Protein backbone atom coordinates (compact mmCIF):
# COMPACT_ATOMS: atom_id res chain seq x y z
CA UNK A 1 0.00 0.00 0.00
CA UNK A 2 2.85 2.39 0.81
CA UNK A 3 4.35 1.75 -2.61
CA UNK A 4 1.13 2.83 -4.32
CA UNK A 5 0.90 5.99 -2.21
CA UNK A 6 4.57 6.81 -2.88
CA UNK A 7 4.05 6.28 -6.61
CA UNK A 8 1.01 8.57 -6.65
CA UNK A 9 2.86 11.29 -4.74
CA UNK A 10 5.91 11.03 -7.02
CA UNK A 11 3.73 11.20 -10.14
CA UNK A 12 1.82 14.24 -8.84
CA UNK A 13 5.05 16.08 -8.00
CA UNK A 14 6.52 15.00 -11.34
CA UNK A 15 3.44 16.33 -13.15
CA UNK A 16 3.65 19.67 -11.35
CA UNK A 17 7.33 20.05 -12.24
CA UNK A 18 6.58 19.07 -15.86
CA UNK A 19 3.81 21.69 -15.97
CA UNK A 20 6.03 24.43 -14.51
CA UNK A 21 8.90 23.65 -16.89
CA UNK A 22 6.43 23.56 -19.77
CA UNK A 23 5.49 27.15 -19.00
CA UNK A 24 9.10 28.34 -19.45
CA UNK A 25 9.83 30.05 -22.77
CA UNK A 26 12.52 27.62 -23.94
CA UNK A 27 13.85 27.51 -27.50
CA UNK A 28 12.69 24.57 -29.64
CA UNK A 29 15.73 22.27 -29.40
CA UNK A 30 16.14 22.85 -25.66
CA UNK A 31 12.46 22.17 -25.06
CA UNK A 32 12.74 18.90 -27.00
CA UNK A 33 15.74 17.77 -24.91
CA UNK A 34 13.93 18.68 -21.67
CA UNK A 35 10.84 16.76 -22.82
CA UNK A 36 12.94 13.65 -23.56
CA UNK A 37 14.66 13.88 -20.16
CA UNK A 38 11.30 14.13 -18.41
CA UNK A 39 10.01 11.07 -20.27
CA UNK A 40 13.12 9.11 -19.26
CA UNK A 41 12.65 10.21 -15.63
CA UNK A 42 8.99 9.11 -15.73
CA UNK A 43 9.97 5.69 -17.05
CA UNK A 44 12.61 5.30 -14.32
CA UNK A 45 10.12 6.29 -11.59
CA UNK A 46 7.56 3.76 -12.82
CA UNK A 47 10.12 0.96 -13.22
CA UNK A 48 11.44 1.66 -9.74
CA UNK A 49 7.95 1.60 -8.25
CA UNK A 50 7.20 -1.72 -9.96
CA UNK A 51 10.47 -3.17 -8.66
CA UNK A 52 12.32 -3.75 -11.92
CA UNK A 53 15.01 -1.18 -11.08
CA UNK A 54 16.54 -0.80 -7.61
CA UNK A 55 15.13 2.27 -5.93
CA UNK A 56 17.70 3.12 -3.30
CA UNK A 57 18.04 6.65 -4.64
CA UNK A 58 14.31 7.48 -4.35
CA UNK A 59 13.43 8.53 -0.81
CA UNK A 60 10.62 6.65 0.88
CA UNK A 61 7.82 8.95 1.94
CA UNK A 62 6.22 8.31 5.31
CA UNK A 63 2.65 9.43 5.77
FIKOLZA-1660 file (N, C-alpha, C; in steps of 0.1 Angstrom, whole numbers, plus 5000, padded with zeros to 4 digits):
% residues 63
   i   px   py   pz ch aa at
   1 5008 4988 5000  A  X  N
   1 5000 5000 5000  A  X CA
   1 5009 5013 5000  A  X  C
   2 5020 5012 5008  A  X  N
   2 5029 5024 5008  A  X CA
   2 5035 5027 4995  A  X  C
   3 5038 5016 4987  A  X  N
   3 5043 5018 4974  A  X CA
   3 5034 5025 4965  A  X  C
   4 5021 5022 4965  A  X  N
   4 5011 5028 4957  A  X CA
   4 5010 5043 4960  A  X  C
   5 5010 5046 4973  A  X  N
   5 5009 5060 4978  A  X CA
   5 5021 5068 4974  A  X  C
   6 5033 5061 4975  A  X  N
   6 5046 5068 4971  A  X CA
   6 5046 5071 4956  A  X  C
   7 5041 5061 4948  A  X  N
   7 5041 5063 4934  A  X CA
   7 5031 5074 4930  A  X  C
   8 5020 5075 4936  A  X  N
   8 5010 5086 4934  A  X CA
   8 5016 5099 4937  A  X  C
   9 5023 5100 4948  A  X  N
   9 5029 5113 4953  A  X CA
   9 5040 5117 4943  A  X  C
  10 5048 5107 4939  A  X  N
  10 5059 5110 4930  A  X CA
  10 5053 5115 4916  A  X  C
  11 5043 5108 4912  A  X  N
  11 5037 5112 4899  A  X CA
  11 5031 5126 4899  A  X  C
  12 5024 5129 4910  A  X  N
  12 5018 5142 4912  A  X CA
  12 5029 5153 4912  A  X  C
  13 5040 5151 4920  A  X  N
  13 5050 5161 4920  A  X CA
  13 5057 5162 4906  A  X  C
  14 5059 5150 4900  A  X  N
  14 5065 5150 4887  A  X CA
  14 5057 5158 4877  A  X  C
  15 5043 5156 4877  A  X  N
  15 5034 5163 4868  A  X CA
  15 5035 5178 4871  A  X  C
  16 5036 5182 4883  A  X  N
  16 5036 5197 4887  A  X CA
  16 5049 5203 4881  A  X  C
  17 5060 5195 4883  A  X  N
  17 5073 5200 4878  A  X CA
  17 5073 5201 4862  A  X  C
  18 5067 5191 4856  A  X  N
  18 5066 5191 4841  A  X CA
  18 5058 5203 4837  A  X  C
  19 5047 5206 4844  A  X  N
  19 5038 5217 4840  A  X CA
  19 5046 5230 4842  A  X  C
  20 5053 5232 4853  A  X  N
  20 5060 5244 4855  A  X CA
  20 5071 5246 4845  A  X  C
  21 5079 5235 4841  A  X  N
  21 5089 5236 4831  A  X CA
  21 5083 5239 4817  A  X  C
  22 5071 5233 4815  A  X  N
  22 5064 5236 4802  A  X CA
  22 5060 5250 4800  A  X  C
  23 5059 5258 4811  A  X  N
  23 5055 5272 4810  A  X CA
  23 5067 5281 4807  A  X  C
  24 5079 5275 4808  A  X  N
  24 5091 5283 4805  A  X CA
  24 5092 5286 4790  A  X  C
  25 5096 5298 4787  A  X  N
  25 5098 5300 4772  A  X CA
  25 5112 5295 4767  A  X  C
  26 5113 5282 4765  A  X  N
  26 5125 5276 4761  A  X CA
  26 5126 5276 4745  A  X  C
  27 5137 5277 4740  A  X  N
  27 5138 5275 4725  A  X CA
  27 5135 5261 4721  A  X  C
  28 5132 5259 4709  A  X  N
  28 5127 5246 4704  A  X CA
  28 5136 5234 4707  A  X  C
  29 5149 5234 4703  A  X  N
  29 5157 5223 4706  A  X CA
  29 5159 5220 4721  A  X  C
  30 5160 5230 4729  A  X  N
  30 5161 5228 4743  A  X CA
  30 5149 5222 4749  A  X  C
  31 5137 5227 4745  A  X  N
  31 5125 5222 4749  A  X CA
  31 5123 5207 4746  A  X  C
  32 5128 5203 4734  A  X  N
  32 5127 5189 4730  A  X CA
  32 5136 5180 4739  A  X  C
  33 5148 5185 4742  A  X  N
  33 5157 5178 4751  A  X CA
  33 5151 5176 4765  A  X  C
  34 5146 5187 4770  A  X  N
  34 5139 5187 4783  A  X CA
  34 5128 5177 4783  A  X  C
  35 5120 5177 4773  A  X  N
  35 5108 5168 4772  A  X CA
  35 5113 5153 4772  A  X  C
  36 5124 5150 4765  A  X  N
  36 5129 5137 4764  A  X CA
  36 5135 5133 4778  A  X  C
  37 5141 5142 4785  A  X  N
  37 5147 5139 4798  A  X CA
  37 5135 5136 4808  A  X  C
  38 5124 5144 4807  A  X  N
  38 5113 5141 4816  A  X CA
  38 5107 5128 4813  A  X  C
  39 5106 5124 4801  A  X  N
  39 5100 5111 4797  A  X CA
  39 5109 5099 4803  A  X  C
  40 5122 5101 4802  A  X  N
  40 5131 5091 4807  A  X CA
  40 5130 5090 4823  A  X  C
  41 5128 5102 4829  A  X  N
  41 5126 5102 4844  A  X CA
  41 5113 5095 4847  A  X  C
  42 5103 5097 4840  A  X  N
  42 5090 5091 4843  A  X CA
  42 5091 5076 4841  A  X  C
  43 5098 5071 4831  A  X  N
  43 5100 5057 4830  A  X CA
  43 5108 5051 4841  A  X  C
  44 5118 5058 4846  A  X  N
  44 5126 5053 4857  A  X CA
  44 5118 5053 4870  A  X  C
  45 5110 5063 4872  A  X  N
  45 5101 5063 4884  A  X CA
  45 5092 5051 4884  A  X  C
  46 5085 5049 4873  A  X  N
  46 5076 5038 4872  A  X CA
  46 5083 5024 4873  A  X  C
  47 5094 5022 4867  A  X  N
  47 5101 5010 4868  A  X CA
  47 5106 5007 4882  A  X  C
  48 5110 5018 4889  A  X  N
  48 5114 5017 4903  A  X CA
  48 5103 5013 4912  A  X  C
  49 5091 5019 4909  A  X  N
  49 5079 5016 4917  A  X CA
  49 5075 5002 4915  A  X  C
  50 5076 4997 4903  A  X  N
  50 5072 4983 4900  A  X CA
  50 5082 4973 4906  A  X  C
  51 5095 4977 4907  A  X  N
  51 5105 4968 4913  A  X CA
  51 5115 4963 4903  A  X  C
  52 5114 4967 4891  A  X  N
  52 5123 4962 4881  A  X CA
  52 5137 4969 4883  A  X  C
  53 5137 4981 4886  A  X  N
  53 5150 4988 4889  A  X CA
  53 5152 4990 4904  A  X  C
  54 5164 4989 4910  A  X  N
  54 5165 4992 4924  A  X CA
  54 5162 5007 4927  A  X  C
  55 5156 5009 4938  A  X  N
  55 5151 5023 4941  A  X CA
  55 5158 5028 4953  A  X  C
  56 5170 5026 4955  A  X  N
  56 5177 5031 4967  A  X CA
  56 5179 5046 4967  A  X  C
  57 5178 5052 4955  A  X  N
  57 5180 5067 4954  A  X CA
  57 5167 5074 4955  A  X  C
  58 5156 5068 4954  A  X  N
  58 5143 5075 4957  A  X CA
  58 5140 5074 4971  A  X  C
  59 5138 5085 4978  A  X  N
  59 5134 5085 4992  A  X CA
  59 5121 5080 4994  A  X  C
  60 5119 5072 5005  A  X  N
  60 5106 5066 5009  A  X CA
  60 5099 5077 5017  A  X  C
  61 5086 5080 5013  A  X  N
  61 5078 5089 5019  A  X CA
  61 5070 5083 5030  A  X  C
  62 5070 5089 5042  A  X  N
  62 5062 5083 5053  A  X CA
  62 5051 5092 5056  A  X  C
  63 5039 5086 5055  A  X  N
  63 5027 5094 5058  A  X CA
  63 5020 5090 5071  A  X  C
% end
